[in-house]
Structure formats: structure tokens, C-alpha cells
Amino acid sequence: MIRNLQTLNFSYLFNYTIAGEDLQKLRLATQMLAEYDVAKVAQYLLLDEAELNAQAIETELQKRETIYHEVVDYKRKYMDYGISYTNKILVRTMVPDGKTNAEIIKYAKVTGLYIEKIRLKEFYIFSYDVPHDMVWAGTARWQTIEEEQDLNHANAFDQIRWLEHVSLENINQDDVKRIIKKSPYFEGERVYFTEYIITKELYNELLACDEAAKTKKAADELMEEIAYCQDMIAEHKKHKLHHEKDVPALRKQYNDLNNEGGEGYIPHFYTFEALAYFEERLAALKKLKNDLKP
């Protein structure tokens, strides 16, 4: 329905968005009534048939056109958000009615690719929200018009509902860009902090890359630990070794002699037990490395 302008408090910018939505509905109604009957126009624009008489349309349209042309630019921008959202509503209502892209684009200022996305009932999607450590892939559907109706359409539209998802914790940004740009639904160059519709094949490729990155990360960490153990073994072999049970007494003896029993530097005492630990750990890591070889 068309909202009453007197109920909109324009000190809140989102009400300009609402006015913009209704402005576009009235503009489209004027055009579409030349091709479709009142019932169809009401169905497509989510209006009551009673609102679609010529006099009411003209009166309400003129009020909103006046606002649109008289407000300052940043407020007009919010009306433009509403105009854009009404175009998207038209896509949502005409697609289920079997309309072609050409029939929809005749009235809704959207791209053919956008319409093809909306035609998807369920789809694979990739969410790349790096600032919040949320990198997900899975299946989703569009929210319905009813589910979106209470949102602020200046910045919330084309929302999705996840059906299922997995978290990709290891995939790198280069692989993400390479894979996402292969999607037939990809638009633009931005691959960051947003959601992308992808194919099942690209979904599987993302999962495979994440698994490969996970394997490489584990292998790198294994090599780092091997190197650390090797360094510790070499370091222990440079020094005189003691038994762990003797270390407390040796530390006290050094402290009493060199720090007069107070606080001060006490050297590290290398032990047979620590050397044995690193040697055993190194042997276990090398075995694990051999077991991981393809």
C-alpha cells in the first residue's frame, strides 16, 4: 500500500526511503496500467486495487515528486534507495508470474544478471566477511518480501537465509579471488566483506582449497617444530648437562655465591632429561612427517 505522508517523520532519514519506495510504485503504476489490468499491477506493486484509480495516483505521485525534486541531495539519495528497492520488489513479483527478463526490465531498472539471481530458489553462496573472521560457504535462499518488510531498505535488502554452511578457516585471499571471479553470477571487482552466489563446482573448489591450505599449514607447523627440536638438541649438546633433581640446589648455590642470596641473574642449567625429551619428540615428529608423505 501507499503510506500516508503525514505519518512519516522526515527527521529520520529512513522515512525518505519509504517515500521513495512509494514514489516509484506510483511511477510504475502509471506506466504499467497501459499494459496490464488493475489486478496485475496491484499484484506486482503490492498495492490495493482501490489505490489504482487515475486521480488518486496523480495526486499522490505529485506530492512525492515535489518532495523528491525539492529535498537536498543527501536526502534525495535516501529516496533513491527506496526507488531501487521498489524495482527489486517488481522483480520478485514478476518472476513467479513467468515474466521474461525483457518484460521485467521494461519497468524495473535492474540488470538481467540480477533477475537471473532472483530466479534461483536455492543456491550455493560464499560469504567473505574477513573483518569479523566469518568465511563461510554453503547453501541459502532469498528472504521473502514479507521477511524483509520491516528492514530499513536504505541498507538492508536482498538478504539471504542460510540453509547450511561450513566455515573455511584456512583458505587464502588469492584463492578466494581466483575462484569467486569464475562465478557466472559475479559482478564487479570487489571480493571482500560481502556474499557471492556461486555454482556447486566452485563451492567444491573452495572446500578443496581450504583443505589443501589446512594440510599445508599443518605441514609448515610440523617443519617448524622439527626445526625447533633440532635447535634445542644442538643447544643442549653445547653445554654441560645435569640431572633435573640437582637443578634447584645448583640454582641456590649460584645465587648464594654470585647474588649474595638476593635477586639477580641465574644461568639456565641444561639437563639430561630435557635433551632426552627433545630427542624423543624429534623422532616422533620425523615419523609423523614420513607418515604424511603421499
C-alpha positions as CSV (number, residue, x, y, z in Angstrom):
1,M,0.0,0.0,0.0
2,I,1.0,3.6,-0.3
3,R,2.0,5.1,3.1
4,N,0.4,8.4,4.2
5,L,3.0,11.1,4.0
6,Q,1.6,12.8,7.2
7,T,2.6,9.7,9.2
8,L,6.2,9.9,8.1
9,N,8.6,11.8,10.4
10,F,11.2,13.1,7.9
11,S,13.6,13.9,10.8
12,Y,14.5,10.3,10.3
13,L,16.2,9.6,7.0
14,F,14.8,6.2,6.5
15,N,11.4,7.7,6.0
16,Y,12.7,9.3,2.9
17,T,13.4,5.8,1.7
18,I,9.8,4.8,2.4
19,A,8.7,7.9,0.4
20,G,11.0,6.8,-2.4
21,E,9.5,3.3,-2.5
22,D,6.0,4.7,-2.8
23,L,7.1,7.3,-5.4
24,Q,8.5,4.5,-7.6
25,K,5.3,2.4,-7.1
26,L,3.2,5.3,-8.3
27,R,5.5,6.0,-11.2
28,L,5.4,2.3,-12.3
29,A,1.6,2.1,-11.8
30,T,1.2,5.0,-14.2
31,Q,3.3,3.2,-16.8
32,M,2.1,-0.4,-16.3
33,L,-1.6,0.3,-16.3
34,A,-1.3,0.9,-20.1
35,E,-0.2,-2.7,-20.5
36,Y,-1.7,-4.7,-17.5
37,D,-5.0,-4.7,-15.8
38,V,-5.6,-3.2,-12.4
39,A,-5.4,-6.6,-10.6
40,K,-2.0,-7.4,-12.1
41,V,-0.5,-4.0,-11.4
42,A,-1.7,-4.3,-7.8
43,Q,-0.1,-7.8,-7.6
44,Y,3.2,-6.7,-9.0
45,L,3.5,-3.5,-6.9
46,L,2.0,-4.8,-3.7
47,L,-0.8,-2.3,-3.8
48,D,-4.6,-2.4,-3.1
49,E,-6.7,-2.2,-6.3
50,A,-8.5,0.8,-4.7
51,E,-5.3,2.8,-4.8
52,L,-5.0,2.4,-8.5
53,N,-7.5,4.9,-9.8
54,A,-6.1,7.6,-12.0
55,Q,-7.0,10.6,-9.8
56,A,-5.5,9.0,-6.6
57,I,-2.3,8.0,-8.5
58,E,-1.8,11.5,-9.9
59,T,-2.5,13.3,-6.6
60,E,-0.1,11.0,-4.5
61,L,2.5,10.9,-7.3
62,Q,2.7,14.7,-7.5
63,K,3.2,15.1,-3.7
64,R,6.1,12.7,-3.8
65,E,7.6,14.1,-7.0
66,T,7.6,17.5,-5.3
67,I,9.5,16.2,-2.3
68,Y,12.0,14.4,-4.5
69,H,12.9,17.4,-6.5
70,E,12.9,19.9,-3.6
71,V,15.0,18.0,-1.0
72,V,18.7,18.4,-0.7
73,D,20.9,15.8,-2.4
74,Y,21.8,13.6,0.6
75,K,18.0,13.2,1.4
76,R,17.2,12.5,-2.2
77,K,19.8,9.8,-2.1
78,Y,17.7,8.0,0.6
79,M,14.7,8.4,-1.7
80,D,16.8,6.8,-4.5
81,Y,17.4,3.8,-2.2
82,G,13.6,3.4,-1.9
83,I,13.2,3.7,-5.7
84,S,15.8,0.9,-6.1
85,Y,14.0,-1.3,-3.6
86,T,10.7,-1.0,-5.4
87,N,12.4,-2.0,-8.6
88,K,13.6,-5.1,-6.8
89,I,10.1,-5.8,-5.4
90,L,8.9,-5.7,-9.0
91,V,11.4,-8.4,-10.0
92,R,10.4,-10.5,-7.0
93,T,6.7,-10.4,-8.0
94,M,7.1,-10.7,-11.8
95,V,9.5,-13.6,-11.8
96,P,7.0,-16.1,-10.2
97,D,4.4,-14.9,-12.8
98,G,6.6,-16.3,-15.6
99,K,7.7,-12.9,-17.0
100,T,10.8,-12.8,-19.2
101,N,13.8,-10.6,-18.4
102,A,12.8,-8.2,-21.2
103,E,9.3,-7.9,-19.8
104,I,10.7,-7.1,-16.3
105,I,13.5,-4.7,-17.5
106,K,10.9,-2.7,-19.4
107,Y,9.8,-1.4,-16.0
108,A,12.3,-2.3,-13.3
109,K,15.7,-0.6,-13.7
110,V,17.8,-3.7,-12.9
111,T,20.3,-5.9,-14.8
112,G,19.5,-9.2,-16.5
113,L,22.0,-10.8,-14.2
114,Y,20.2,-9.6,-11.2
115,I,17.0,-11.1,-12.4
116,E,18.8,-14.4,-13.0
117,K,20.0,-14.4,-9.4
118,I,16.5,-13.8,-8.1
119,R,15.2,-16.7,-10.2
120,L,17.3,-19.0,-8.1
121,K,15.2,-20.6,-5.4
122,E,18.1,-22.2,-3.6
123,F,21.8,-21.6,-4.4
124,Y,25.3,-22.1,-3.3
125,I,26.8,-19.0,-1.7
126,F,30.1,-17.8,-0.3
127,S,30.4,-15.2,2.5
128,Y,33.7,-13.4,2.8
129,D,33.4,-11.3,6.0
130,V,37.1,-11.0,6.9
131,P,36.8,-8.2,9.4
132,H,34.7,-10.5,11.6
133,D,36.6,-13.7,10.9
134,M,33.5,-15.2,9.2
135,V,34.4,-17.0,5.9
136,W,31.5,-19.3,5.1
137,A,30.3,-21.4,2.2
138,G,27.0,-23.3,1.9
139,T,23.5,-23.1,0.5
140,A,20.9,-20.4,1.0
141,R,17.7,-18.9,-0.2
142,W,16.5,-15.3,-0.6
143,Q,14.5,-13.8,2.1
144,T,10.9,-13.2,1.1
145,I,9.4,-9.7,0.7
146,E,7.5,-10.4,3.9
147,E,10.7,-11.2,5.8
148,E,12.3,-8.0,4.6
149,Q,9.3,-5.7,5.0
150,D,10.4,-4.3,8.4
151,L,14.0,-3.7,7.4
152,N,15.5,-0.3,6.6
153,H,15.7,-0.6,2.9
154,A,18.3,2.1,2.6
155,N,20.9,-0.5,3.6
156,A,19.1,-3.9,4.0
157,F,17.7,-5.7,1.0
158,D,18.4,-8.8,-1.0
159,Q,19.0,-10.6,2.3
160,I,19.6,-14.3,2.4
161,R,18.7,-17.1,4.8
162,W,21.4,-19.8,5.2
163,L,20.2,-23.3,4.8
164,E,23.5,-24.9,5.8
165,H,27.1,-23.7,5.8
166,V,30.7,-24.7,6.7
167,S,33.4,-22.4,8.0
168,L,36.5,-22.0,5.8
169,E,39.3,-21.2,8.3
170,N,42.4,-21.7,6.2
171,I,41.7,-20.6,2.6
172,N,43.8,-17.6,1.4
173,Q,42.6,-14.4,-0.2
174,D,44.2,-15.1,-3.6
175,D,42.4,-18.4,-3.9
176,V,39.1,-16.7,-2.9
177,K,39.5,-14.0,-5.6
178,R,40.5,-16.5,-8.3
179,I,37.6,-18.8,-7.6
180,I,34.8,-16.3,-7.0
181,K,35.6,-14.4,-10.2
182,K,34.8,-17.6,-12.1
183,S,31.2,-17.5,-10.9
184,P,28.6,-16.7,-13.7
185,Y,26.9,-14.5,-11.1
186,F,29.9,-12.4,-10.2
187,E,29.6,-8.7,-10.7
188,G,32.4,-6.1,-10.2
189,E,35.8,-6.4,-8.8
190,R,35.2,-6.4,-5.0
191,V,35.9,-9.7,-3.2
192,Y,35.8,-8.6,0.4
193,F,33.2,-8.3,3.1
194,T,30.2,-9.5,1.1
195,E,28.4,-12.5,-0.2
196,Y,28.6,-14.2,-3.6
197,I,26.4,-16.7,-5.4
198,I,28.5,-19.5,-6.8
199,T,28.0,-22.8,-8.5
200,K,28.2,-26.2,-6.9
201,E,31.5,-26.8,-8.7
202,L,33.0,-23.6,-7.3
203,Y,31.7,-24.5,-3.8
204,N,33.6,-27.8,-4.0
205,E,36.7,-26.0,-5.3
206,L,36.6,-23.6,-2.3
207,L,36.3,-26.5,0.1
208,A,39.2,-28.3,-1.7
209,C,41.4,-25.2,-1.5
210,D,40.6,-24.8,2.2
211,E,41.5,-28.4,2.9
212,A,44.8,-28.0,0.9
213,A,45.6,-24.8,2.9
214,K,44.8,-26.7,6.1
215,T,47.2,-29.5,5.1
216,K,49.9,-27.1,4.1
217,K,49.5,-25.2,7.4
218,A,49.9,-28.4,9.4
219,A,52.9,-29.4,7.4
220,D,54.5,-26.0,7.9
221,E,53.9,-26.1,11.6
222,L,55.4,-29.6,11.7
223,M,58.5,-28.4,10.0
224,E,58.8,-25.5,12.4
225,E,58.5,-27.8,15.4
226,I,61.1,-30.2,13.9
227,A,63.5,-27.3,13.4
228,Y,62.9,-26.1,17.0
229,C,63.6,-29.6,18.4
230,Q,66.8,-29.8,16.3
231,D,67.9,-26.4,17.6
232,M,67.2,-27.3,21.2
233,I,69.2,-30.6,20.8
234,A,72.1,-28.8,19.3
235,E,72.0,-26.1,22.1
236,H,71.9,-28.8,24.9
237,K,74.9,-30.5,23.4
238,K,77.0,-27.3,23.7
239,H,76.6,-27.2,27.5
240,K,77.4,-29.3,30.5
241,L,74.3,-31.4,31.4
242,H,72.8,-32.0,34.8
243,H,70.1,-34.1,36.3
244,E,66.8,-32.3,36.9
245,K,66.8,-33.3,40.6
246,D,70.1,-31.4,41.1
247,V,69.0,-28.1,39.4
248,P,67.3,-26.5,42.5
249,A,70.4,-26.9,44.6
250,L,72.6,-25.7,41.7
251,R,70.5,-22.6,41.3
252,K,70.7,-21.8,45.0
253,Q,74.4,-22.4,45.1
254,Y,74.9,-20.0,42.2
255,N,72.6,-17.4,43.7
256,D,74.2,-17.5,47.1
257,L,77.7,-17.2,45.6
258,N,77.0,-14.5,43.0
259,N,74.0,-12.6,44.2
260,E,74.6,-12.9,48.0
261,G,71.3,-14.7,48.3
262,G,69.3,-11.8,46.8
263,E,67.7,-11.4,43.4
264,G,69.9,-11.5,40.3
265,Y,70.9,-13.3,37.2
266,I,70.9,-17.1,37.4
267,P,72.0,-19.1,34.3
268,H,69.9,-21.8,32.7
269,F,71.0,-25.3,33.7
270,Y,70.7,-27.8,30.8
271,T,69.5,-31.3,31.8
272,F,69.8,-34.8,30.5
273,E,66.1,-35.2,30.8
274,A,65.3,-32.1,28.6
275,L,67.7,-33.4,26.0
276,A,66.0,-36.8,26.1
277,Y,62.6,-35.1,25.7
278,F,63.6,-33.2,22.6
279,E,65.3,-36.2,21.0
280,E,62.2,-38.3,21.6
281,R,59.9,-35.6,20.3
282,L,62.1,-35.1,17.2
283,A,61.9,-38.9,16.5
284,A,58.1,-38.8,16.8
285,L,57.8,-35.7,14.5
286,K,60.0,-37.3,11.9
287,K,57.9,-40.4,11.9
288,L,54.8,-38.2,11.6
289,K,56.4,-36.4,8.6
290,N,57.1,-39.7,6.9
291,D,53.6,-41.0,7.6
292,L,52.2,-37.8,5.9
293,K,54.1,-38.3,2.7
294,P,51.7,-39.3,-0.2
